[in-house]
Amino acid sequence: MLALSLLIFVLIQAVHHFGPRASEWVQRAWPAIAIAVLSLSIRFLGAHLPGVIPRIVPVALLAATLLALPFYAVAAKAIRVFTLAATPCLAITFLAPLFYLSGPSPLPPDPPLAARLSGSPPVRVIRMVFDDWDQRLTFGDPDGGPGIETGLASMPALQLLGTSSFAASRALAAQAGSTPVYDMSTLAAIPSLIYGKDAIGYSTESPAVRHLVFAGRSSESVVFGSGDSIFSRVRSLGWNATIAGWHLPYCRIFAPQVTDCFWDERFDQASAASRQQLNAAADETRMLFESDMYSPFGRSLVVERHYEEYETLLAAARRYAADPDIGVAFIHLNVPHMPWFDNPGLSTLLRRQSSDDHYLHALPWVDRAIAAVVSSLGASGLDAKTAIILSSDHPARLISKTTPYVPFIVHLPNQTEPVTMNEEFSALQSADLVLAIARGEIQSPEDIAKFLLHRE
């Protein structure tokens, strides 16, 4: 947006100096227009980077816009000086991608996958983790707070599955015991769910090595990927496990423990550019005129990458659901996490906070993934042997800043009636629950409730 402002300044200057003699009202108006554009750009940055731009700055620029009308000659001179001073910065902004992308650092390769095993569990389990999926915004406040609009009405596949599933209304997010909702993160929550322990800290040694510290008296520390993860435990039982996920380099970490794997990064403006240098330079230049969510070109480049990633994860989920050799599948989807696929529109361009409405519009993409897995199970005839567990890594932190609950739904093979549990428990128990279901120790929704409450 700032680059766009500078370009507008240069264009106005060119018209002013080299075009036909402008009318008096144009000469009076263009300084105010230039300052107004800069003001909107800085306000935009302030809305999406809270704390970076002091609130007084856009206010001062707005006042300058009004003063530029009566004092247009002085304003025009000041803008010419600013434009001339900023021109080298503008050149650097547009030429920098060619320099920075000339020699990207190579990432370590993913290790070879584990060989397929012949064994299979009594019950297959598909564990679907939807990033940023919120209990309150999907089903309503379990504590009976003020009435809010929820997204369940736009999720027919979830509603249908819910008629024959176990559903918990007070499942605490994996980090609920140690971290405020607004500080929860995927980088700690997902390892917590994989190990069934609260990861209270982590440090990165290299692109291939991250150390985790778990809560407890001994403050146990392990290298992410080693120890008793859900995947190593499944493998030790002689069954095949698979992973498809985003944000974390799953295959680099767990490849020796799984027989199929896909992962991709979390895309933002630092990572959404093409891997090919010339295309990357074009992408970087394009992203000067858009944010993660907003773009004059329709969907922003970041949203395009996020959507392509969603489709690839969904294809992997369908494939895992239809593969009878897979005992446990772990699928970490990038919805309803921002950036949302539907452009929120200009009405929220300058808002400082996320909108419930836009979050609710993202929930049908969760439903689409649920429908795809259920359909694949039915088409392959594996629905009678497969359990589905749906949950999240953390609530919608930017919206539900203090509500620690995440959805927690379990559909057992051949289950026909709904069962609801309102007692609190931790979603950390899902790792042990996956193994208990796979071993055939959980025969009914009532068994799920006993398992979760007994271990609590």
N, C-alpha and C positions, 0 to 999 in steps of 0.2 A: 504494500500500500504506500509506503514512503517512496519507493522507487517510482510508482505510478504518479505520485504527487510531483516529483521532480521532473518527470517527463512532461506532465501537463504544464509546469512552469516554462520549460524550454519551448514547448509548442506555442504557448501564449506569447512568449518573447519573440519567437520567429514571426508569428502573425503580426505582432505589433510593429516590428522593425522593417520587415520585408514585404508585407502585404500592402494593399491599398490603405490610404489614410483612414483610420477607424473613426467612427462617429464619437462624439463626446461622451455619450452614455456608455459605449464600450470601453473607452479609456478609463472612465470612472469605475466600471464594474470589474474589470479583470483583476486588479489587485485583491479586491475582496473575495473573488471566486478562488484565486490561488491560495489565499490564506485559509479559506473555508475548507478546501480540499485537504490541506495539510492538517487542519484541525480534526476533520473526520478520520483521517488516517491514524493520527495519534490516539484518538478516542477508540478506534478499532483495536489498536495494539493494547491499550489499557483494558479493554473488555476481555481480551483473550490471554493477556499476560498480567494478571492482577499483581499489584505491588510494584511493577516496573515503571509505570508512568504515573507521577503524582497527579492527583485529581485537579490541581490548580492549573496544570499546563493546558489541557483542552479548554478550560474556562478562559484563560488568558488569551488563547488564540481566537476564541469566539468573540471576545471583546475587541481584539485587533481587527477582526473581520468587519465589525460594525464601524470602527474608527476609520477603516480604509476607504469607506465611501466618501466622507467629506474631505479626507486628507489623502486623496488618491495619488497625488504627485509624490508625496513623501513615501507612501507605501510602495509605489512602483519602484522608486530608487532602492529602497531597502530590499525588495524582492529580487531586483537585478543583482545586487551584491551577493545575496544569499544563493541565488542560482549559479552565479559564476563560481562561488566558493564550493558549492556542492557538486558541480559537474565532474571533477575528478573522482569523487566518491561514487557517482553514478556509473562512471566508466569501469571502476574497479568492481562494482557490484555485478555488472553484466559480464565482465571478462574473468572474474574469479573462478567460476565453475570449471573453465578449461584448465586452470592451474591446479585446483584442488583435486580434480578427478583424473589427473594425469598419471597418478601412481597409487591407486587404492591398496591398502594393506590386505594381503590374502588372509582368509580365515582358515583355521585348521579344518581338515576334512572330517567328515563323519566316519567313525569306524565301521567295519563290516557288520551286518546284521547277524543275529544268532541263527543257527540252523533250526529248521522246523522240527518239532517233536511230534511223536505219534499219539501222545495221550490227549485226552480231552476231559474237562470237568463234567460232573453230573448236570450242571446248569451253566450255560454261557452267561456272561455279564457284559453289558455295554454301559460304560460309565461316561455320561455326557456332562461336561462342565461348561456352562455358558458364562463367559466373562462379564462381570458387572450386572448379573441378573439379580433383581431385587424382589424380595417377598412382598413388601408393602405396596410397591407400585404395580405388582402383578395381581396379587390376591386381596390386598387391603391390609390395614394395620391389625395384626393379631392381638394387640393390646387395647383395641377399641378406641383408637384416637379419632381425631376429626375426620369426617368422611372425605375421601379423595377419589378422584377418577382412577380406575385401574385398567390394565391392559388385557384382562382375561377375555373380555368379549371379542377381541380380535384374534383369539388363539383357539380355533375350533379343534385342532389336533390335540392340544393339551387338555381341553375340556373333555374330549372323548376318552383319552387315555386315563384321565382322572376318575372316570366312572368305574374303573376297575383297578385302582392303584392305592397304595399307601401314601398318604400325604401328611407331612409335618408342618405345622404353622409357626413353630418356634425353633427352627434349626439355627443355631448360632454359627456365624461364619468362622472359618478355621482360625482366624487371628483374634476372635472376640475376647479371649481371655487375657490378651496382652497388649492390644493395640486399639486405639480409638478408630471408629469407622472411617473418618476422613483421612487417616494415615495408613489404612490397609493398602496392600499392594500385591499385585499378581506375583511379583518376584519372590515374595515370602509365602503367600497363601497357597500357591500350587505345590511347592515342595512340602508344605505342611500337610496337604491332602494326600500326597503321594506316599509320605512316610507315616502318616497318622500321628504326627507330633507337631507342636507349635514351633515353627521356625522363627525365633525371636531376633535373629541376626544373620548376616551373611557378608562375606568379603570375596572379592574376585581376585584370584592370583594371576590368571591368564584367560584368553578366550576359551580355553578348554577346561579350566579348573575353577570351581567356585566352592568355597567352604560355607557350610551351614552350621548355625548354633541353635540347638533346640532347648526349649524351656525345661527346667528340672533342676534337681539339686546339684547334679554334676555338670550342668551346662554342656551337655554332650555336643561334640562337634564332629561332623563328617564331611567328606568331599561329596558334593552333589553328584549322585549317580552310584555311589558305593553304599554299603550298608543294606538294611532290610527294607528297601523300597517295595511298593506293591508289585513291581515288575519282577524283581529278583525272587520274591516269595511265590509268585505265580510260576516262574520258571523252575524253582526248586520242587514244585509239585508235579512237574512233568507236563505242563500245559503251555500253550503259546499265548503270548501277550503282544498287543500292538498299540501304537501311539500315533495320533494325528493331532497337532496342536500348533499354536502360534505363540509369539512373544518370547518363549524360551527355546534354546537349541536342543530340543528333546533327543534328536537322533545322535547328536554329538555326545550326549551324556549317557543315554540308555541303550544305544544300538546293540551292545553285547547281550542285553537281556530280553530283546524283543525280536520278533520275526518279520515285522513290517513297520515302517515308520515314515512319517512326513512331518516336517516342521517348516515354519516360515517366521520371519521377524515381525515385530510390530512396526507398521509403517507410519512415518511422520515426515515432515519436510526435510529431515536430515537423512532419510533412508529411502524415500519413494522414487528417487531418480533411477533411470535405466542403468544397467551395468555396462552398457556400451558407451564409450567416452563421448562421442559426438551427440548421441541421443540424450545422454545424461546432461550435457551442457544445455541442450534445448529444454529439457525438463526443469533444470534448475532455474533457467530464465523464466519459464512459464510460472513457476511457483513464486516468483517475485510479485505476481499479480493476484495471488490467491492465498488463502490460509488452509489449514487442514480440512475445514468444512465448507468454506465459502469460495466461490469461483465465478468469474464472469463467463466461463466456458461451459457451464453446466455443473457436472460433478467435478470436484477438484481432483488433482492427480492422486493425492493421498487417499481420497474416498475410492477412486478407481482401483487402486492397489488393494485396499481393504476389502472391496467387493470381490475381486478376483481371488483373493485369499480365502474368503468365505466359501466361494464356489468350489475351490480345490479341497478345502476341509470337508465340505459336504459330500463330495465325490468319494473321499476316503472313508467317511462314515458309512455311506451306502455299501461300499465294497467290504468293509469289515463286518457289517451286519449280515451280509449274504455269504460269508466264508465260514463253512462249518468247522474248519481246522482252528479257528481262533477261539480261545477260551475266554480271555478278558481283553476288551478293547477300551482304551482310555482316549476320549476325544475332547479336546479343549477348543471350543469354538470362539470366534472373535466377535460375537454378537451377544447382547445388545450394546457392547462397548462402543464408545465413540471412536472414530467419526461415523456418524450415521449415514446410511446410504441415500436417504432422501434429503435433498437440499433444504435446510430450514427456512430459507428465504430471507429477504432483506429486512423483514420486520424484527429479526433478532440479531442483526448484524452488530449492533452496538450494545447488546446486553452483556452484563458482566457475568451472569450465572447461567447454568444450563436450565432448560425448560423441561418440566414434567411432560408436556405435550410431545415434544420431540423424542423423548425417551419412549413414551408409549407407542409412537409410530414405528419404533425399531423392534418392538416385541414380536410382530408377525414373522420376522426373520428367524426368531427362536422357534416359533411354531412350525415354520417351514422345515427346519432341520429335524424336529421331532417327527413330523409327518413322513419325511424321507426315510428315516431309520425304521419306523413302524412299517412302512410300505415295503422296504427291502426285506425285512424279516418275514412278512407275509408272503411275498413273492418267492422267497427261497424255501419256505416251509420250516423255517427255524424259529418261528415265534413261540412254538410250544416248548422250546428248550432254552429260551433266552430271557433273562431279566434285564430291565432297563432302569438305570438310576440317573435321575436328572437333578442337578444342583448348580451351584455357582462357587466361584472362588471368594467373592466378597459382594456386599450390596452395591448399589449405585452410589458411590461415595460422594459425588458432587451434588447429589440431590438428597438422599437419605443419610444425612451427615451423622446421625446419632442412633439410627435403628440398625441393630446388628444382625438381623435375620435374613437368611437366604432361602430360596425355595428348596425343598427336599422331597422328591417324589420317587417312589420305587414301584415298579410294575413287575410282579412275579409271573412266571409262565402259568397260563391257564387261570389267572386270577379274574374273577368276574364281578366282585363287589368292592366298593370304595371303603377305605378305613382311614380315619383322621386321628392324628395325635396332636394334642395341644401343649404337652409338657416340653420344657426346654431340654436340649441336648446339643452336643457339639458336632458339627459336620466333620471334625477330625476323625470321628469313628467310621466314616465311610470306607476307609481302606480296609479295616477289619471286617466290615459288613460285606464288602465285595467278596472276600475270601470265604466268609461263612455261607453266603448264598451259593458261590461256585461249588463248595464242598457238599452242598445239599443239606446243610444244617438248618436252613431257614425254609420252612414249608408253607408259611402263611403270613399275612400281614400282621397278625397278632404276634408272631415270632419276631418280626422286625421290631415292634414296639418293645417287647421284652428284652431283646438284645441291646437296643439303644439305651433303655432306662437302667438296665442291670449294670451295664458297663459304666454308666455315669456315676 
